[in-house]
Structure formats: C-alpha cells, structure tokens
Amino acid sequence: MHYFNVLVVDDEEDFLETIVKRMEQRKIDATGVRSGEEALDLMKKRSYDVVILDVKMPGGMDGIETLREMKKIQPITEVILLTGHASVETSIEGMKLGAFDYVLKPVKLEELLAKVADAIQKKDSQENKIRSAQINKVLRYW
C-alpha cells in the first residue's frame, strides 16, 4: 500500500531510476520521467502530492518553465527543485514561483525524503484549509 505519490523529473537516467526505486522500497508511489513535457502530460492525467524537479534539463523545457506550467495544472502540488551549486539563484527564482524548497545535487536520499515529508505535510494542510472553507460556505446557506 502506498500512502502518497511523487513524480520525479530528471534527465539523468541513473539518478532517476535510483531515486524511484528507493522510494518504491519505502512504499512511496514514485513515477520517473526524463523531461518537463513528459511530466506535464502526466500531471494532466493524474494528481501528485510532490514533484521532485531538476532545474537543469536539456531540450525543450528547463525546470523553471516546467514549474510555471505545473503550478497552472496542479496549484497545490508541492515541488522540490534539484539544483547544482551553479544554479542556486535559479532555484531561488523557482521558490518565488511557488516551489516548496530546493536541494543541492548530489543529494542524500534521507535529506530528500525529509523534504518530501515536509512538502506532503504542507500540501495536506492546504487541502484541509480548502476543505474547511468549502464546508463553511455550504453551512452558511443553512
């Protein structure tokens, strides 16, 4: 049984496979894709609790552009940015666009899992606030 789901977006195949496999071992429903475009396609079909997103990806969309589009599709899904030392400024820009946090590569799995746990708690809190507001709205009509 999986308790939550995570989408991992990284063009480095070895890293991607390792992270997904190690999350699955911890009963996390993890899906890995190698591009921002693939991630956005999946997010249009399924909701995710957390996305782990590499900032630097070759090809069409970089991580920041992908983040912008993700927030349009699933505004309360939390996004953790993966970044190298050279792109910390880019990650800070991502935080301004709604990313939950960022971690430096190479990242220790335990550090990443701790960030994922914090992100899930934040998402749960946001969902509860939305639900409470909806309940209050309904009850005001009675």
GUGU-181787 format. One record per residue: x, y, z of N, C-alpha, C in turn. Coordinates in pm, whole numbers, padded with zeros to 5 digits, always signed. Example, Ala and Ser with C-alpha at 12.3 -4.5 7.8 and 13.67 -1.06 7.14 Angstrom:
! residues 2
+01319-00569+00780+01230-00450+00780+01320-00330+00780
+01285-00225+00708+01367-00106+00714+01290+00003+00787
END
This chain:
! residues 142
+00084-00118+00000+00000+00000+00000+00089+00124+00000
+00056+00218-00087+00129+00345-00096+00048+00453-00027
+00116+00542+00044+00048+00646+00118+00039+00778+00043
+00131+00799-00048+00129+00921-00128+00210+00897-00254
+00200+00992-00348+00270+00971-00474+00360+01089-00509
+00470+01053-00572+00574+01150-00606+00610+01133-00753
+00626+01244-00821+00673+01245-00959+00816+01300-00957
+00909+01223-01014+01048+01264-01019+01082+01298-01164
+01135+01418-01187+01165+01466-01321+01314+01500-01328
+01389+01418-01401+01534+01439-01412+01583+01371-01539
+01671+01439-01611+01721+01383-01737+01833+01281-01715
+01888+01273-01594+01994+01176-01565+01930+01041-01532
+01936+00949-01627+01864+00823-01615+01904+00743-01491
+02034+00733-01461+02078+00656-01344+02022+00714-01215
+02029+00845-01200+01976+00912-01081+01826+00887-01070
+01757+00905-01181+01612+00889-01185+01572+00748-01142
+01633+00648-01201+01599+00509-01168+01629+00478-01022
+01741+00527-00971+01780+00501-00832+01680+00563-00735
+01646+00689-00757+01553+00758-00667+01416+00691-00670
+01365+00661-00787+01234+00598-00798+01234+00462-00726
+01336+00383-00751+01347+00250-00691+01353+00260-00537
+01435+00351-00487+01449+00364-00342+01323+00418-00276
+01248+00501-00347+01120+00548-00292+01019+00435-00289
+01014+00358-00397+00923+00244-00401+00951+00147-00287
+01077+00128-00252+01114+00040-00141+01058+00092-00009
+01031+00222-00003+00976+00284+00118+00825+00305+00106
+00762+00234+00014+00616+00238-00005+00566+00375-00053
+00651+00444-00128+00610+00569-00192+00582+00536-00338
+00466+00576-00386+00430+00555-00526+00508+00659-00608
+00620+00618-00664+00707+00711-00737+00706+00681-00886
+00694+00786-00965+00699+00776-01110+00814+00864-01157
+00893+00816-01251+01004+00894-01303+00988+00924-01451
+01017+01049-01488+01017+01090-01628+01141+01175-01653
+01179+01184-01781+01306+01249-01814+01294+01389-01872
+01172+01443-01879+01158+01578-01934+01038+01650-01873
+01043+01782-01882+00932+01863-01834+00804+01835-01911
+00817+01813-02040+00699+01786-02123+00629+01658-02078
+00708+01553-02051+00650+01427-02003+00580+01447-01869
+00642+01524-01782+00585+01550-01651+00450+01621-01663
+00444+01722-01748+00319+01797-01765+00210+01709-01823
+00244+01622-01917+00146+01529-01973+00087+01441-01863
+00174+01388-01775+00126+01303-01666+00039+01381-01568
+00078+01505-01539+00002+01584-01443-00136+01622-01494
-00156+01617-01622-00289+01643-01677-00380+01522-01659
-00321+01405-01631-00397+01281-01618-00411+01233-01474
-00317+01272-01388-00312+01219-01252-00258+01326-01158
-00309+01329-01036-00257+01426-00940-00140+01365-00861
-00051+01452-00820+00067+01412-00742+00073+01494-00615
+00125+01433-00510+00144+01505-00385+00267+01596-00394
+00375+01539-00448+00501+01612-00456+00568+01581-00590
+00635+01683-00645+00718+01665-00763+00860+01701-00724
+00954+01615-00761+01096+01645-00746+01145+01678-00886
+01189+01801-00906+01213+01854-01040+01355+01907-01056
+01427+01853-01151+01562+01902-01182+01550+02038-01251
+01630+02132-01207+01628+02267-01265+01690+02268-01404
+01801+02198-01421+01874+02198-01548+01845+02072-01628
+01767+02088-01733+01738+01976-01822+01758+02022-01966
+01825+01943-02045+01844+01981-02185+01713+01965-02262
+01708+02028-02376+01590+02011-02459+01494+02127-02445
+01367+02097-02466+01264+02198-02475+01242+02284-02352
+01214+02223-02237+01176+02299-02118+01278+02278-02006
+01319+02389-01945+01402+02374-01825+01310+02360-01704
+01369+02343-01587+01290+02320-01468+01201+02437-01429
+01250+02559-01446+01171+02677-01407+01047+02691-01496
+01064+02673-01624+00950+02679-01716+00851+02566-01684
+00903+02449-01655+00818+02335-01619+00741+02366-01491
+00810+02423-01391+00745+02461-01265+00628+02555-01290
+00649+02657-01372+00541+02753-01403+00416+02680-01454
+00439+02588-01548+00326+02514-01608+00263+02417-01508
+00345+02354-01425+00292+02261-01324+00197+02332-01229
+00234+02451-01187+00151+02526-01093+00018+02567-01154
+00012+02578-01287-00115+02606-01354-00205+02482-01353
-00143+02365-01366-00219+02240-01374-00261+02192-01236
-00167+02192-01141-00193+02144-01005-00134+02243-00905
-00208+02350-00875-00152+02458-00793-00104+02417-00654
-00167+02318-00590-00123+02286-00454-00027+02168-00446
+00008+02109-00560+00112+02008-00559+00243+02077-00525
+00315+02022-00429+00440+02083-00385+00554+02037-00477
+00645+02129-00508+00756+02099-00598+00888+02127-00525
+00975+02025-00526+01108+02038-00470+01205+02042-00588
+01285+02146-00594+01379+02163-00704+01512+02097-00672
+01568+02028-00770+01703+01972-00761+01796+02066-00836
+01904+02106-00774+01991+02203-00839+02138+02175-00809
+02223+02218-00901+02367+02217-00877+02407+02349-00814
+02528+02358-00765+02574+02481-00699+02563+02602-00791
+02585+02583-00919+02584+02695-01013+02445+02753-01035
+02341+02678-01000+02206+02729-01030+02122+02753-00905
+02187+02785-00793+02113+02817-00671+02026+02941-00693
+02076+03040-00766+01996+03160-00794+01870+03125-00871
+01882+03031-00964+01766+02985-01040+01666+02919-00946
+01714+02843-00850+01626+02778-00754+01552+02878-00668
+01620+02986-00632+01554+03091-00555+01443+03154-00639
+01468+03171-00768+01363+03219-00859+01246+03122-00857
+01277+02992-00856+01173+02890-00851+01091+02898-00724
+01155+02930-00613+01083+02945-00486+00982+03060-00497
+01021+03166-00564+00930+03278-00584+00811+03240-00670
+00831+03139-00756+00723+03092-00844+00637+02984-00778
+00668+02951-00653+00582+02857-00581+00644+02723-00547
+00773+02705-00575+00838+02580-00535+00841+02573-00382
+00830+02453-00329+00833+02433-00184+00973+02457-00127
+01073+02401-00195+01211+02412-00147+01304+02364-00257
+01434+02368-00230+01529+02313-00325+01637+02239-00249
+01698+02143-00316+01811+02068-00259+01923+02067-00361
+02046+02064-00308+02163+02062-00395+02200+01919-00434
+02233+01903-00561+02284+01775-00609+02434+01769-00585
+02490+01657-00553+02421+01530-00526+02352+01537-00390
+02235+01478-00380+02156+01485-00258+02152+01346-00193
+02160+01346-00063+02144+01220+00012+01995+01186+00014
+01963+01060-00004+01824+01017-00010+01748+01057+00117
+01810+01042+00232+01741+01075+00357+01704+01224+00363
+01794+01310+00313+01765+01453+00309+01647+01480+00215
+01648+01414+00100+01540+01433+00004+01408+01382+00060
+01410+01268+00126+01287+01213+00185+01233+01304+00295
+01321+01366+00371+01276+01461+00474+01205+01580+00410
+01259+01629+00299+01194+01740+00227+01059+01696+00172
+01054+01574+00118+00928+01521+00064+00823+01513+00176
+00863+01464+00293+00769+01455+00406+00717+01593+00445
+00806+01692+00452+00764+01829+00485+00668+01883+00379
+00697+01856+00253+00613+01904+00143+00475+01841+00149
+00468+01713+00182+00339+01645+00192+00257+01702+00307
+00322+01731+00417+00250+01793+00530+00194+01929+00491
+00270+02006+00417+00222+02138+00373+00103+02121+00279
+00112+02027+00185+00001+02004+00092-00124+01959+00167
-00108+01869+00263-00222+01824+00344-00287+01941+00418
-00205+02029+00472-00256+02146+00543-00336+02236+00449
-00283+02257+00329-00354+02341+00231-00488+02276+00192
-00487+02144+00171-00611+02074+00135-00714+02085+00247
-00669+02074+00372-00761+02086+00485-00821+02226+00494
-00740+02329+00466-00791+02467+00468-00896+02486+00359
-00870+02431+00240-00966+02441+00130-01095+02370+00166
-01083+02249+00221-01200+02171+00261-01281+02245+00367
-01214+02303+00466-01283+02378+00572-01357+02497+00514
-01293+02567+00423-01359+02682+00360-01482+02639+00281
-01473+02526+00214-01587+02475+00138-01702+02434+00232
-01667+02370+00342-01768+02330+00441-01836+02453+00499
-01756+02550+00537-01812+02674+00593-01904+02745+00495
-01868+02743+00369-01951+02806+00266-02085+02734+00256
-02082+02602+00255-02205+02524+00248-02293+02547+00371
-02232+02547+00488-02308+02562+00611-02370+02701+00626
-02310+02802+00564-02367+02936+00571-02502+02945+00500
-02526+02856+00406-02652+02858+00333-02765+02796+00413
-02735+02727+00524-02840+02664+00604-02889+02762+00700
END
